[in-house]
Amino acid sequence: MFNLRFINVDIENETTWVQADATLGEMYYRIVEKSNKLAWFSIRKYGLSVDNIVDAEFIDVNGKLLNRKSMGEDLFWAITCGGGVRFPIGTPTSVLLSRTPQRLNPFKIKSDYVQNPISKQDFEYILERMKELENQMLAFNPYGGRMSNISEFAKPFPHRAGNIAKIQYEVNWNELGDEAENRFLNFTRLMDSGVYEGAEETAKREEVLRHLDQIIKDWVKQLTRQKGYTEKMVEEANGIVRTFGSYRLGVHGPNADIDTLCIGPSYVNREHDFFTILHNILLGMEEVSDLQPIDDAHVPVMKFKFQGISIDLLYASVSLLIVPEDLDISHNSVLYNTDDKTVRSLNGCRVADQILKLVPNVENFCTTLRCLKFWAKRRGVYSNVTGFLGGVNWALLVAQVCQLYPNAIPSMLVSRFFRVYTHWRWPNPVMLCPIEEDDLGFSVWDPRKCTRDRTHLMPIITPAYPCMNSSYNVSASTLHVMVEQFHFGNKVCEEIELNRANWSALFEPCLFFESYKNYLQVDIIAADADDLLSWRGWVESRLRFLTLKIERDTEATLQCHPFPKEYADTSKPFSHCAFFMGLQRQPGVKIQDNQQFDIRGTVDEFKQEVNSYSHWRPGMDIFVSHVRRRELPAYIFPQGHRRQRQLRHTPQPSSTTLNRDTQDSSSPSSERRSKRRHDDAPTEDTGPSQLKKQASVSPQRTETDGPIMQGLTPESPVQLKVVMESEDGANTESMRPPSISMEHNAIRSSRLIALLGWNGDDSE
């Protein structure tokens, strides 16, 4: 059929005769040569493309040439492939052309282009996922071969070079209504968003866990022999590995870490056996990299990568000489004669198991949780260590909504999630079940008895004994940010329900570096990459305390938004990374005339605590600086440069009138408009922190302009004292630091600070 490629366009009758081997691209090309007002739809939003086939020629076994009239409708229907799927093979076909309307309603079709072959395991994984939604179809359009030899200039065919196939996602349903549409589209969007990992990575995780389990068993047997136990005891000695977190719940995504718990017998301790002997075993293995023991954490953990898979390994020693392979850790008796760190380690697995028991529909829970974890990461509120919420917190919040709406499908659960937590009256606790008391004597969360529990701003209580607040890290500032994001999500979901927006609007990334005019930049440096790994982890774990200290010393007048992502300047000759905090004055709070923000003592106190790191090594250092938006470093932007409007200005005089900058307001994003509306609206009482204000602990510094300093050191003089602007807009005087050029191991900054040089005004 190679030569059967004739195409004849009849403009008068608005039809085209096409022979069997002609390509769609050739047909489109011939049509547009004759007319720019006629077209033929190969893919239609409603109906099938073959609905536009009006005639066909067919030679039967007797050699007779038949057309549609002479062959009859049954045979015509059959040779046009029964109404769809593909076009007639070996048959010249007449297709009806359609007039292009003067006004078009365009819509976007997204396709994935495959450049590497998909393995059999990956196909099997995709098929398993597709079974969860029976009406879904993936259409693979193969490229390559003869098609790859045709120049893109010869035929109108985009995306040919370098691609071996195109994947189109399709789902069909007969039910009416928006709920049906949301339900059937939801899973397809999740697959397309990279929320699900591939089969190869899944198989690799399982292999890594098997290998790790064998390492633990060998380690326990080795210790049993070293401690002088009998050979029979050595033979029966055992340790087991259990998973928890997102992996245990079945909601982990690509490149996610695996939370694991090692359970050992009573004679294997954490301090020496786990953090020294097992650490050294892992250190000597080629498969292990980035090994980082954190023995002084609230929940002691060893972090490392095993064959590229990130592992967080906890340890729990139970009151058993021999640990059975099928140990049931859900029973409270497993906590007998254990310390608090062991209880916290065991509760990771116990909480995950309880959540799966308490939700009415596990499948709907998992799909909803995947969606909301993806949303939280896009919106910059997924990080327990910086004062937001981590995996278990989001799981508990979603489980609560699943209990409130037991028959809801995932799309409805997502919408109801934002509705519920937009109006939730914090600090009322989120609890999946009543708090359980027990004779073992462990303290449980109870604000009636415990003063510390009363200070928790966003209590999310774990369902396993002893019940604890899993979100104790949340501060007033981070709670404010999360409530803002809940409002944003609720607003988008309301628009989706009214068919004014689609689901992609919900997953727009947070425009963090456009949301504030002032930022704190925390630079972390070390002598090499290994030192930076541990030093960065320590500093990151203390950042939430900087937020708390600023709230305390400014009486919650200044709000901080820590961004849970690190940035690295790879052009520097040393190991470096940086974190950023957005800064703004609390909306609606009146500022007195001449009120000052002086947080020198706050930052000094924070740096003193950070520098008390027990594993500190020479070369480890930290610098805190205030930068305005136009001064943000170039390496934080995707293309490595600022947008054109962010220009560097010369320092202003020390006395100036500050006015609100409005140059960005001409075309604000939907997120910024929503944020502005929310800030202007009256807010509910979210239980501001009652932390007592403390005096500055730093020595007073002379506020005189000095010479330019070369080399930033902890002893470098720093000054910043700002007179706040009053609510009526009166002029204020701002005492700013002198223009200083700083250099420390090639780090340069336009402004020196260890304290905030900002009076609450948003002008750049």
Secondary structure by P-SEA (a helix, b strand, c coil): ccccbbbbbbccccbbbbcccccaaaaaaaaaaccccbbbbccccccccccccccbbbbcccccccccccccaaaaaaaacccccccccccbbbbbbbccccccbbbbbbbbbbcccccaaaaaaaaaaaaacccbbbbbbbbcccccccccccccccccccccbbbbbbbbbccccaaaaaaaaaaaaaaaacccccaaaaaaaaaaaaaaaaaaaaaaaaaaaaacccaaaaaacbbbbbbcccccccccccccccbbbbbbccccccccccccaaaaaaaaccccccccccccccccbbbbbcccbbbbbbbbbccccccccccccccccccccccaaaaaaaaaaaaaaaaaaccccaaaaaaaaaaaaaaaaaacccccccccccaaaaaaaaaaaaaacccccaaaaaaaaaaaaaaccccccccccccccccccccccccccccccccccccccccccccccccccccaaaaaaaaaaaaaaaaaaaaaaacccccccccccccccccccbbbbbbbbcccaaaaaaaaaaaaaaaaaaaaaaaaaacccbbbbbbcbbbbcccccccccbbbbbbbccccccccccccccaaaaaaaaaaaaacccccccccbbbbbbbcccccccccccccccccccccccccccbbbbcccccccccccaaaaaaaaaaaccccccccccbbbbccccccccccccccccccccccbbbbbbbbbcccccbbbbbcccbbbbbccccccccccccccccccccc
